[in-house]
């Protein structure tokens, strides 16, 4: 295929006949050729493709032509749906028009929680906990949809929020499925999805599902991994952090709540004489509530060892352990009364084992606890960070590996397949070593293709003069005053990306008093609705933090300015970052230059990527942080940016917006 790219990607080629407005991009052809070679040789490829390259088509076409079973993993379920429902059909039609003998079979596969379980829906309809009118109305909507759906994917249900509590009662889960024999699952949506995947050439998943199975947590397609001949990882820059969460262990309040809920349901059905089961569930629920309250009202995230000095936490942790232990003992007494109760017993044992790791911490970090299986021993070895996180009502206790390079490279080697990692942000100053080190990738091919967009003529970089160091208490207010003239020149139409919620709140208050803009702030409405509202009005500005630095695509003149308040270094208070820094220092490394700067450079590239999303887009990037000029490491960030010209004063910015044909000749150093 690499020798015949012109017939597909060339001017007047097969893709152009199928896609209106398609234009030839040499960068896209280079990536497609490299992917084709990697697939043919079962090799590993790391390929960075700048914004606008069209990397999806560049890997889809070789994948469909390879004749191999290929698993394609995307960063989010939204991108997964877009790839399967929009991009794959286009390439399939292209191949059909070229007379391909057999059309590759494709399948979309998600985690269990994305599929309706008909059996659980029936149980939910009569569950006393869902008697409220709101829940009954939602269940009725789901029930009517269930009679029509062919795949059971709950994204097809309209009018019920993604985070609605009712989904916890009606979607598939491993605990419920394990109670049933194969002949009872013939009408099961997740079972059917697996069967479709088994007979498919292309299986589209997301990183969470992929990592769950790589980490040997059965989530719906583990049996497919050994038979796949290639893995294509899109948005691969997200993979190391997602992999870390799946190669570790987590105990959450939701797991305990579901255990108590399921135990009560099964007790009423199979052991009505065992009132002690319900009593122990009530005690567990009460213990969970008291344990959560110890951490205070505001959400927190910190190392577990930092919390262990709190006498109140020690007391409530012991109460939680006793409550879970009593429930486990009672479930052991109920063993054999029913499949559901037996399943609850197994879950309770596993959760108790994990909870005791935190009860015994730090004594259990150097060697395994008595009675742990050999496979569990490594979770107590050095190299793991124990930490906690609380939300408004819940909590999670986490045991996460500081690094996943050994585990991930071992998983790759065991599967003996082609591995293709691609994203717009993998290299730091043209170097892939940071990404390679995080995943333990030793031998691979590398390719970096720039964006085809004309940044030199269609974009401008402005740095407000005279700003203090970001550590200054007056920094945020000073940068807002420096940014206001830019926003007046752009007439709003801007994203303001912040590295903290505190800075975002200061900005919102400032612009409520200055500039007469329509202000849209993260958290005021769901993300998609917020972006749509921003695009619908004049003089709009959108204020966002980390979740808006990537995955937001606004094309056209409605977004003509992106403001970034600081270089996006990770928070020093983050327990995982602190542990990685400490680990690198103990090994004689320099964590600031080897980890913190590369991570920040990749995040900055994501934020900058919001500005130019199409060939006709024009805009101004306002990078406020003066450290990019004043610190020696600033050049690393400069080298990671597209070749955007630098404006020396606000007049050039004003002229850029006033004159659509304006070009600026002053280059940014190093670009």
C-alpha positions as CSV (number, residue, x, y, z in Angstrom):
1,X,0.0,0.0,0.0
2,X,2.9,2.4,0.7
3,X,3.8,2.4,-3.0
4,X,0.3,3.4,-4.1
5,X,-0.6,6.3,-1.8
6,X,-1.4,8.6,-4.7
7,X,-4.5,6.7,-5.7
8,X,-5.9,7.3,-2.2
9,X,-4.5,10.6,-0.9
10,X,-3.5,12.4,-4.0
11,X,-5.3,15.3,-5.7
12,X,-8.4,13.7,-7.4
13,X,-7.6,10.4,-5.5
14,X,-10.2,8.0,-4.1
15,X,-10.6,9.8,-0.8
16,X,-11.1,13.1,-2.6
17,X,-14.0,11.6,-4.6
18,X,-15.7,10.5,-1.4
19,X,-14.9,13.5,0.9
20,X,-15.9,17.0,-0.3
21,X,-13.2,19.5,0.2
22,X,-10.4,16.9,0.7
23,X,-7.0,18.3,-0.1
24,X,-3.7,16.5,-0.6
25,X,-1.4,16.7,2.4
26,X,2.1,15.3,2.1
27,X,2.3,15.0,5.9
28,X,-0.7,12.7,5.9
29,X,0.9,10.5,3.2
30,X,4.2,10.3,5.1
31,X,2.3,9.1,8.2
32,X,0.2,6.6,6.2
33,X,3.3,5.2,4.6
34,X,5.1,4.7,8.0
35,X,2.0,3.0,9.5
36,X,1.8,0.7,6.5
37,X,5.4,-0.4,6.9
38,X,5.0,-0.9,10.6
39,X,1.9,-3.1,10.1
40,X,3.7,-5.1,7.4
41,X,6.8,-5.7,9.6
42,X,4.9,-6.1,12.9
43,X,7.1,-3.2,14.1
44,X,6.6,-0.5,16.7
45,X,6.1,3.1,15.4
46,X,5.8,6.4,17.3
47,X,4.4,9.0,15.0
48,X,3.6,12.6,16.0
49,X,1.3,14.3,13.5
50,X,0.6,18.0,13.9
51,X,-2.9,19.4,14.0
52,X,-4.6,19.1,10.6
53,X,-2.5,16.3,9.3
54,X,-5.5,14.0,9.1
55,X,-3.9,11.2,11.1
56,X,-7.2,9.2,11.5
57,X,-7.4,8.5,7.8
58,X,-3.6,8.0,7.7
59,X,-3.8,5.0,10.0
60,X,-7.3,3.7,9.1
61,X,-6.6,3.1,5.4
62,X,-3.4,1.0,6.1
63,X,-5.2,-0.8,8.9
64,X,-8.2,-1.8,6.7
65,X,-5.9,-2.8,3.8
66,X,-3.5,-4.9,6.0
67,X,-5.8,-7.9,6.2
68,X,-4.8,-8.3,9.8
69,X,-7.0,-8.1,13.0
70,X,-6.3,-4.6,14.3
71,X,-7.3,-3.1,17.6
72,X,-7.6,0.7,17.5
73,X,-7.7,2.5,20.8
74,X,-8.8,6.2,21.3
75,X,-8.5,8.5,24.2
76,X,-12.2,8.9,25.0
77,X,-15.5,7.3,24.3
78,X,-16.5,10.4,22.4
79,X,-13.6,10.0,20.0
80,X,-14.3,6.2,19.9
81,X,-17.8,6.9,18.6
82,X,-16.6,9.5,16.1
83,X,-14.0,7.1,14.7
84,X,-16.5,4.3,14.4
85,X,-19.5,6.2,13.2
86,X,-17.9,8.8,11.0
87,X,-14.3,8.1,9.9
88,X,-14.5,4.3,9.4
89,X,-17.5,4.4,7.1
90,X,-15.7,7.0,4.9
91,X,-12.7,4.8,4.4
92,X,-14.9,1.7,4.0
93,X,-16.7,3.5,1.1
94,X,-13.4,4.5,-0.4
95,X,-12.2,0.8,-0.4
96,X,-15.6,-0.3,-1.8
97,X,-15.2,2.1,-4.6
98,X,-11.8,0.7,-5.4
99,X,-13.2,-2.8,-5.8
100,X,-11.8,-4.4,-2.6
101,X,-12.7,-8.0,-2.7
102,X,-13.8,-8.3,0.9
103,X,-14.9,-5.4,3.1
104,X,-13.1,-5.6,6.5
105,X,-15.6,-6.2,9.3
106,X,-15.5,-3.5,12.1
107,X,-16.8,-3.5,15.6
108,X,-17.2,-0.9,18.4
109,X,-16.5,-2.3,21.8
110,X,-16.8,-0.4,25.1
111,X,-16.6,-1.3,28.8
112,X,-19.4,-3.1,30.5
113,X,-20.9,0.0,32.1
114,X,-21.8,1.3,28.6
115,X,-24.3,-1.5,27.9
116,X,-27.7,-2.1,29.2
117,X,-28.4,-5.3,31.2
118,X,-32.0,-6.5,30.7
119,X,-31.9,-8.6,33.8
120,X,-30.7,-5.7,36.0
121,X,-33.3,-3.4,34.4
122,X,-36.1,-5.8,35.5
123,X,-34.7,-5.8,39.0
124,X,-34.3,-2.1,39.0
125,X,-38.0,-1.6,38.1
126,X,-39.0,-3.1,41.4
127,X,-36.2,-1.8,43.5
128,X,-37.4,0.1,46.6
129,X,-34.4,2.5,46.3
130,X,-35.8,3.7,43.0
131,X,-39.4,4.4,43.9
132,X,-39.0,8.2,43.5
133,X,-41.0,9.6,40.6
134,X,-37.8,10.9,38.9
135,X,-36.2,7.4,38.9
136,X,-39.4,5.7,37.8
137,X,-39.7,8.1,34.8
138,X,-36.0,7.5,33.9
139,X,-36.6,3.7,34.1
140,X,-39.6,4.0,31.9
141,X,-37.6,5.8,29.2
142,X,-34.9,3.2,29.4
143,X,-37.4,0.4,29.3
144,X,-39.0,1.8,26.1
145,X,-35.6,2.2,24.5
146,X,-34.6,-1.3,25.5
147,X,-37.4,-2.7,23.3
148,X,-36.0,-1.0,20.2
149,X,-32.2,-1.0,20.6
150,X,-30.1,-3.6,18.7
151,X,-26.7,-3.0,20.5
152,X,-27.7,-1.9,24.0
153,X,-25.2,1.0,24.0
154,X,-26.7,3.5,26.4
155,X,-25.5,6.5,24.4
156,X,-28.6,5.9,22.4
157,X,-30.8,6.9,25.3
158,X,-31.8,10.6,25.1
159,X,-32.8,12.8,28.0
160,X,-31.0,11.0,30.9
161,X,-27.7,12.5,32.1
162,X,-24.5,10.4,31.8
163,X,-24.0,10.6,35.6
164,X,-27.6,9.8,36.6
165,X,-27.7,7.4,39.5
166,X,-30.1,5.1,37.7
167,X,-27.4,3.8,35.3
168,X,-25.6,2.1,38.3
169,X,-28.7,-0.2,38.6
170,X,-29.3,-1.1,34.9
171,X,-25.9,-1.4,33.1
172,X,-23.8,-4.5,32.8
173,X,-21.3,-5.4,35.4
174,X,-18.9,-8.3,35.9
175,X,-20.4,-9.2,39.3
176,X,-23.9,-9.8,37.9
177,X,-22.7,-11.6,34.7
178,X,-20.5,-14.0,36.7
179,X,-23.7,-15.3,38.4
180,X,-25.0,-16.6,35.1
181,X,-24.1,-19.5,32.8
182,X,-23.3,-19.0,29.1
183,X,-26.7,-20.2,27.9
184,X,-28.3,-17.5,30.1
185,X,-26.3,-14.8,28.3
186,X,-27.4,-15.3,24.7
187,X,-29.6,-12.2,24.9
188,X,-26.9,-10.2,26.8
189,X,-25.7,-7.0,24.9
190,X,-22.1,-7.2,26.2
191,X,-22.0,-10.9,25.3
192,X,-23.2,-10.1,21.8
193,X,-20.7,-7.3,21.5
194,X,-17.9,-9.7,22.4
195,X,-19.1,-12.1,19.8
196,X,-19.1,-9.4,17.1
197,X,-15.6,-8.4,18.1
198,X,-14.4,-12.0,17.9
199,X,-15.4,-12.1,14.2
200,X,-14.2,-8.5,13.3
201,X,-11.1,-7.4,11.6
202,X,-11.1,-3.9,13.2
203,X,-12.1,-3.5,16.8
204,X,-12.4,0.1,18.1
205,X,-11.9,0.5,21.8
206,X,-10.7,3.2,24.2
207,X,-7.6,3.4,26.4
208,X,-9.4,2.6,29.6
209,X,-10.7,-0.7,28.1
210,X,-7.4,-1.5,26.5
211,X,-5.4,-0.9,29.7
212,X,-7.9,-2.8,31.8
213,X,-7.3,-5.9,29.7
214,X,-3.5,-5.4,29.4
215,X,-3.5,-5.3,33.2
216,X,-5.4,-8.6,33.2
217,X,-8.6,-7.1,34.5
218,X,-11.4,-8.7,32.4
219,X,-13.5,-5.9,31.0
220,X,-15.0,-7.4,27.8
221,X,-12.4,-8.3,25.2
222,X,-9.4,-9.8,26.9
223,X,-9.7,-12.9,24.7
224,X,-9.2,-10.7,21.6
225,X,-5.7,-9.5,22.6
226,X,-3.7,-12.6,21.8
227,X,-5.2,-12.9,18.3
228,X,-4.7,-9.2,17.4
229,X,-1.8,-8.6,15.0
230,X,-1.7,-4.8,15.5
231,X,-2.6,-2.1,18.0
232,X,-3.0,1.5,16.9
233,X,-3.1,3.9,19.8
234,X,-4.5,7.3,18.9
235,X,-4.2,10.2,21.4
236,X,-1.3,8.2,22.8
237,X,0.0,11.0,25.0
238,X,-2.8,10.1,27.4
239,X,-1.8,6.4,27.7
240,X,0.9,6.5,30.4
241,X,-1.3,8.0,33.0
242,X,-4.3,5.8,32.2
243,X,-2.1,2.7,32.2
244,X,-0.8,3.6,35.7
245,X,-4.3,3.7,37.1
246,X,-5.1,0.2,35.7
247,X,-1.8,-1.4,36.7
248,X,-2.6,-0.4,40.3
249,X,-5.5,-1.1,42.7
250,X,-8.4,1.1,43.8
251,X,-11.0,0.9,46.6
252,X,-13.9,3.3,46.2
253,X,-16.9,4.2,48.2
254,X,-19.0,3.3,45.1
255,X,-17.7,-0.3,45.2
256,X,-18.7,-0.6,48.8
257,X,-22.1,1.0,48.2
258,X,-22.8,-1.4,45.4
259,X,-21.7,-4.3,47.5
260,X,-24.1,-3.3,50.3
261,X,-26.9,-2.7,47.8
262,X,-26.5,-6.0,46.0
263,X,-26.2,-7.9,49.2
264,X,-29.5,-6.5,50.5
265,X,-31.2,-7.4,47.2
266,X,-29.9,-10.9,47.2
267,X,-30.6,-11.4,50.9
268,X,-34.3,-10.5,50.3
269,X,-34.5,-13.1,47.5
270,X,-32.3,-16.0,48.7
271,X,-31.8,-15.6,52.5
272,X,-34.8,-13.7,54.0
273,X,-34.1,-15.4,57.3
274,X,-30.6,-13.8,57.6
275,X,-31.5,-10.3,58.9
276,X,-27.8,-10.0,60.1
277,X,-26.8,-9.5,56.4
278,X,-29.0,-6.4,56.1
279,X,-27.8,-5.1,59.5
280,X,-24.1,-5.5,58.5
281,X,-24.8,-3.6,55.3
282,X,-26.4,-0.8,57.3
283,X,-23.3,-0.7,59.5
284,X,-21.0,-0.6,56.5
285,X,-22.9,2.3,54.9
286,X,-22.8,4.2,58.2
287,X,-19.1,3.5,58.6
288,X,-18.5,4.8,55.0
289,X,-20.3,8.0,55.8
290,X,-18.3,8.7,58.9
291,X,-15.0,7.8,57.2
292,X,-15.7,10.3,54.3
293,X,-16.5,13.1,56.8
294,X,-13.1,12.8,58.4
295,X,-11.6,14.4,55.3
296,X,-13.7,17.5,55.5
297,X,-16.3,19.0,53.1
298,X,-14.0,20.1,50.3
299,X,-12.6,17.5,47.8
300,X,-9.0,16.5,48.6
301,X,-6.2,14.5,47.0
302,X,-3.0,13.6,48.9
303,X,-0.7,10.9,49.9
304,X,-2.1,8.3,52.3
305,X,0.8,8.6,54.7
306,X,0.0,12.3,55.2
307,X,-3.5,11.4,56.4
308,X,-2.5,8.6,58.8
309,X,-1.4,11.1,61.5
310,X,-5.1,12.0,62.0
311,X,-6.4,10.2,65.1
312,X,-10.0,10.5,63.9
313,X,-9.1,8.9,60.6
314,X,-7.4,6.0,62.4
315,X,-10.6,5.5,64.4
316,X,-13.0,5.7,61.4
317,X,-10.7,3.5,59.3
318,X,-10.8,0.8,62.0
319,X,-14.6,1.1,62.1
320,X,-14.8,0.7,58.3
321,X,-12.6,-2.3,58.4
322,X,-14.7,-3.9,61.2
323,X,-17.9,-3.3,59.3
324,X,-16.6,-4.8,56.1
325,X,-15.1,-7.7,58.0
326,X,-18.4,-8.5,59.7
327,X,-20.2,-8.3,56.4
328,X,-17.7,-10.7,54.9
329,X,-18.1,-13.1,57.8
330,X,-21.9,-13.1,57.4
331,X,-21.7,-13.6,53.6
332,X,-19.4,-16.6,54.3
333,X,-22.2,-18.1,56.5
334,X,-24.6,-17.5,53.6
335,X,-22.4,-19.3,51.1
336,X,-24.4,-21.7,48.9
337,X,-27.7,-19.9,49.4
338,X,-27.6,-18.4,45.9
339,X,-25.3,-17.3,43.1
340,X,-25.8,-13.7,43.9
341,X,-24.8,-14.0,47.6
342,X,-21.8,-16.1,46.6
343,X,-20.7,-13.4,44.3
344,X,-21.1,-10.8,47.0
345,X,-18.9,-12.9,49.3
346,X,-16.1,-13.0,46.7
347,X,-16.3,-9.2,46.2
348,X,-16.4,-8.5,49.9
349,X,-13.3,-10.7,50.5
350,X,-11.4,-8.8,47.7
351,X,-12.4,-5.4,49.0
352,X,-11.4,-6.3,52.6
353,X,-8.0,-7.5,51.4
354,X,-7.4,-4.2,49.7
355,X,-8.7,-2.1,52.6
356,X,-6.3,-3.9,54.9
357,X,-3.4,-2.7,52.8
358,X,-4.3,0.8,53.8
359,X,-5.0,-0.1,57.4
360,X,-1.5,-1.7,57.7
361,X,0.3,1.0,55.7
362,X,3.2,1.7,55.8
363,X,4.2,-1.6,57.4
364,X,3.0,-3.5,54.4
365,X,5.0,-1.6,51.7
366,X,8.2,-3.7,51.8
367,X,6.8,-7.2,51.9
368,X,3.5,-8.9,51.3
369,X,0.9,-9.4,54.0
370,X,0.4,-13.0,55.3
371,X,-2.1,-14.8,53.1
372,X,-1.7,-12.7,50.0
373,X,-1.5,-14.6,46.7
374,X,1.8,-14.4,44.9
375,X,0.2,-12.3,42.2
376,X,-0.7,-9.7,44.9
377,X,2.8,-9.5,46.4
378,X,4.1,-7.0,43.8
379,X,1.4,-4.5,44.9
380,X,3.3,-4.2,48.2
381,X,6.7,-3.7,46.7
382,X,8.5,-0.4,46.6
383,X,7.6,1.6,43.5
384,X,3.9,2.1,44.4
385,X,2.3,5.2,45.8
386,X,-0.6,4.9,48.3
387,X,-2.9,8.0,48.1
388,X,-6.5,9.0,48.5
389,X,-8.9,11.3,46.8
390,X,-12.3,12.6,47.9
391,X,-15.2,14.0,45.9
392,X,-18.2,15.8,47.3
393,X,-19.8,12.6,48.7
394,X,-17.3,9.8,48.0
395,X,-13.7,8.7,48.3
396,X,-11.2,6.4,46.7
397,X,-8.1,4.7,48.2
398,X,-5.5,4.1,45.5
399,X,-2.3,2.1,45.1
400,X,-0.7,3.2,41.9
401,X,2.7,2.3,40.4
402,X,5.1,5.3,40.1
403,X,6.2,4.0,36.7
404,X,4.5,1.5,34.3
405,X,7.4,1.1,31.9
406,X,8.2,-2.5,33.0
407,X,4.6,-3.7,33.1
408,X,3.6,-2.1,29.8
409,X,6.7,-3.2,27.8
410,X,6.1,-6.7,29.2
411,X,2.5,-6.6,28.0
412,X,3.6,-5.4,24.5
413,X,6.3,-8.2,24.2
414,X,3.9,-10.9,25.2
415,X,1.4,-10.0,22.5
416,X,4.0,-10.0,19.6
417,X,2.1,-7.5,17.4
418,X,2.7,-4.2,15.6
419,X,2.3,-1.2,17.9
420,X,1.6,2.2,16.5
421,X,1.4,5.2,18.8
422,X,0.2,8.5,17.4
423,X,-0.9,11.9,18.6
424,X,-0.3,15.6,17.9
425,X,1.8,15.9,21.1
426,X,4.3,13.1,21.7
427,X,7.7,14.8,21.1
428,X,9.4,17.5,23.3
429,X,11.6,19.7,21.1
430,X,11.6,17.0,18.4
431,X,12.6,14.3,20.9
432,X,10.5,11.2,21.7
433,X,12.6,9.9,24.6
434,X,10.2,11.1,27.4
435,X,7.3,9.3,25.9
436,X,9.3,6.2,25.2
437,X,10.7,6.0,28.7
438,X,7.2,6.3,30.3
439,X,6.0,3.2,28.4
440,X,9.3,1.3,28.4
441,X,9.7,1.3,24.6
442,X,13.2,0.5,23.6
443,X,13.3,-0.3,19.9
444,X,11.0,1.5,17.5
445,X,10.7,3.7,14.4
446,X,10.0,7.4,14.9
447,X,8.3,9.9,12.7
448,X,7.4,13.5,13.3
449,X,5.3,15.4,10.7
450,X,4.4,19.0,11.1
451,X,1.0,20.5,10.8
452,X,0.1,21.5,7.2
453,X,-1.5,24.7,8.6
454,X,0.2,28.0,7.7
455,X,1.0,29.2,11.2
456,X,3.5,31.8,9.8
457,X,0.8,33.8,8.0
458,X,-2.4,32.8,9.9
459,X,-1.2,33.0,13.5
460,X,0.5,35.4,15.8
461,X,2.1,34.9,19.3
462,X,1.9,37.8,21.8
463,X,3.4,38.0,25.2
464,X,2.1,40.9,27.4
465,X,5.1,43.0,28.5
466,X,6.1,43.7,32.0
467,X,4.4,40.8,33.8
468,X,5.8,39.7,37.1
469,X,7.0,36.1,37.8
470,X,4.1,33.7,38.1
471,X,4.9,33.2,41.8
472,X,3.9,36.9,42.4
473,X,0.6,37.3,44.3
474,X,-0.4,39.9,41.8
475,X,0.4,37.8,38.7
476,X,-3.1,36.8,37.7
477,X,-4.5,40.3,38.0
478,X,-1.5,41.7,36.1
479,X,-1.9,39.3,33.2
480,X,-5.6,40.0,32.9
481,X,-4.9,43.7,32.5
482,X,-2.3,42.8,29.9
483,X,-4.8,40.5,28.1
484,X,-7.8,42.8,28.1
485,X,-6.5,44.9,25.1
486,X,-6.1,41.7,23.1
487,X,-9.6,40.6,23.8
488,X,-10.9,44.0,22.8
489,X,-9.1,43.7,19.5
490,X,-10.4,40.2,18.9
491,X,-13.9,41.2,20.1
492,X,-13.9,38.3,22.5
493,X,-13.9,35.0,20.5
494,X,-11.4,33.6,22.9
495,X,-10.5,30.7,25.1
496,X,-8.7,31.6,28.3
497,X,-6.9,28.5,29.6
498,X,-5.8,28.5,33.2
499,X,-3.6,26.1,35.3
500,X,-5.8,26.5,38.4
501,X,-9.4,27.0,39.4
502,X,-8.3,29.9,41.6
503,X,-7.0,31.8,38.6
504,X,-10.1,31.0,36.6
505,X,-12.3,32.4,39.4
506,X,-10.3,35.6,39.6
507,X,-10.6,36.0,35.8
508,X,-14.3,35.5,35.9
509,X,-14.8,38.2,38.5
510,X,-12.4,40.5,36.6
511,X,-14.2,40.2,33.3
512,X,-17.6,40.6,34.9
513,X,-16.4,44.2,35.7
514,X,-14.3,44.8,32.5
515,X,-14.8,44.4,28.8
516,X,-18.5,43.7,28.3
517,X,-18.0,40.1,27.2
518,X,-20.4,37.2,27.3
519,X,-18.6,35.0,29.8
520,X,-18.8,31.2,29.8
521,X,-17.0,29.5,32.7
522,X,-16.1,25.8,33.1
523,X,-18.5,24.1,35.5
524,X,-21.5,26.4,34.8
525,X,-22.9,23.7,32.4
526,X,-21.8,20.5,30.7
527,X,-18.7,20.8,28.5
528,X,-20.3,20.2,25.2
529,X,-23.2,22.6,26.0
530,X,-20.7,25.2,27.2
531,X,-18.7,25.1,23.9
532,X,-21.9,25.3,21.8
533,X,-23.1,28.3,23.9
534,X,-19.8,30.0,23.4
535,X,-20.1,29.6,19.6
536,X,-23.6,30.9,19.5
537,X,-23.1,34.5,20.7
538,X,-20.9,37.5,19.9
539,X,-18.0,38.8,22.1
540,X,-17.8,35.5,23.9
541,X,-15.0,34.3,26.1
542,X,-14.7,30.9,27.6
543,X,-12.7,30.3,30.8
544,X,-11.4,26.8,31.3
545,X,-8.8,24.7,33.2
546,X,-7.2,21.4,32.4
547,X,-10.1,19.6,30.7
548,X,-10.3,22.4,28.1
549,X,-6.6,22.2,27.1
550,X,-7.4,19.3,24.8
551,X,-10.3,17.6,23.0
552,X,-12.1,20.8,22.2
553,X,-12.5,21.5,18.5
554,X,-13.9,25.0,17.5
555,X,-13.3,25.8,13.9
556,X,-13.8,29.2,12.1
557,X,-13.7,32.8,13.2
558,X,-15.7,32.3,16.4
559,X,-12.5,31.2,18.1
560,X,-9.7,33.6,17.1
561,X,-7.7,33.9,20.3
562,X,-6.3,31.5,22.9
563,X,-4.8,32.8,26.1
564,X,-2.6,30.6,28.3
565,X,-1.9,32.0,31.8
566,X,1.1,29.9,32.8
567,X,3.4,27.1,31.6
568,X,1.4,24.0,32.7
569,X,3.7,22.4,35.2
570,X,2.0,19.8,37.3
571,X,0.9,20.8,40.8
572,X,3.7,20.1,43.4
573,X,0.9,19.0,45.8
574,X,-0.2,16.2,43.5
575,X,0.7,12.9,45.3
576,X,1.5,11.0,42.1
577,X,3.8,13.8,40.8
578,X,5.5,14.1,44.2
579,X,6.2,10.4,44.3
580,X,7.6,10.3,40.7
581,X,9.8,13.3,41.6
582,X,11.1,11.6,44.8
583,X,11.7,8.3,42.9
584,X,13.7,9.9,40.1
585,X,15.8,11.8,42.7
586,X,16.5,8.5,44.5
587,X,17.7,7.0,41.3
588,X,20.1,9.9,40.6
589,X,17.9,11.6,38.0
590,X,16.9,15.2,37.5
591,X,13.1,15.2,37.7
592,X,12.6,18.8,36.7
593,X,14.4,18.4,33.4
594,X,13.6,14.8,32.8
595,X,9.9,14.7,33.7
596,X,8.3,18.0,34.7
597,X,9.5,20.1,31.8
598,X,8.6,17.4,29.2
599,X,5.2,16.9,30.7
600,X,4.5,20.6,30.7
601,X,5.7,21.0,27.1
602,X,3.3,18.3,25.9
603,X,0.4,19.9,27.8
604,X,1.3,23.3,26.4
605,X,1.2,21.9,22.9
606,X,-2.3,20.6,23.6
607,X,-3.4,24.0,24.7
608,X,-1.8,25.8,21.7
609,X,-3.5,23.2,19.4
610,X,-7.0,24.7,20.3
611,X,-6.2,27.9,18.2
612,X,-5.9,26.7,14.6
613,X,-8.2,23.9,13.7
614,X,-8.7,24.3,10.0
615,X,-6.8,25.6,7.0
616,X,-8.7,28.9,6.9
617,X,-8.5,29.6,10.7
618,X,-6.6,32.6,11.9
619,X,-5.8,33.6,15.4
620,X,-3.6,35.0,18.1
621,X,-1.9,32.9,20.8
622,X,-1.3,34.9,24.1
623,X,1.3,33.1,26.1
624,X,1.5,35.1,29.3
625,X,4.2,33.3,31.3
626,X,7.4,35.4,31.2
627,X,9.5,32.3,32.1
628,X,9.5,31.2,28.4
629,X,11.8,34.2,27.8
630,X,13.6,34.6,31.2
631,X,14.5,31.0,32.1
632,X,17.0,28.8,30.3
633,X,14.5,26.0,30.0
634,X,12.1,28.3,28.1
635,X,13.8,27.3,24.9
636,X,12.4,23.7,25.3
637,X,8.9,25.1,25.2
638,X,9.7,27.4,22.2
639,X,11.1,24.4,20.3
640,X,7.9,22.5,20.9
641,X,5.6,25.2,19.4
642,X,4.6,25.5,15.8
643,X,6.4,28.3,13.8
644,X,4.3,31.2,15.0
645,X,5.6,34.7,14.4
646,X,6.1,36.9,17.5
647,X,4.4,40.2,17.9
648,X,6.5,42.8,19.7
649,X,3.6,45.1,20.8
650,X,-0.2,45.3,21.1
651,X,-0.4,47.4,17.8
652,X,0.7,44.3,15.8
653,X,-2.1,42.3,17.4
654,X,-4.6,45.0,16.6
655,X,-3.4,45.2,13.0
656,X,-3.6,41.4,12.7
657,X,-7.3,41.4,13.6
658,X,-8.0,44.5,11.5
659,X,-6.2,43.4,8.4
660,X,-7.1,39.9,7.2
661,X,-4.1,39.9,4.8
662,X,-1.6,41.1,7.5
663,X,1.6,39.0,8.0
664,X,4.2,39.6,10.6
665,X,7.8,39.0,9.9
666,X,9.3,39.0,13.4
667,X,10.1,35.3,14.2
668,X,9.9,33.6,17.6
669,X,13.4,32.6,18.5
670,X,14.0,28.9,17.6
671,X,10.9,28.5,15.4
